[in-house]
């Protein structure tokens, strides 16, 4: 994992920040190694509880991709299409 800051909204609660950062860490892991597909999909559902609108998700996704080089969209599509328990992008 590289050293950079995840995009965080200062209006989020501590619990919301934890949900978002856990999801982004799993996206990063899916691109660098292997991750449990079900765990990633569950983390995405929790992420969506915080980031409800598609516009906000796209904005956050662009910010994350700029700092990390990893696409939330591409990672979740790969997870959706994979039939493996453990997968990587």
Secondary structure, DSSP 8 states (H G I E B T S, - for coil): ---------TTS-HHHHHHHHHHHHHHHHHHHS-EEHHHHHHHHHHHHHHS-SHHHHHHHHHHHHHHHS--HHHHHHHHHH---SEE--
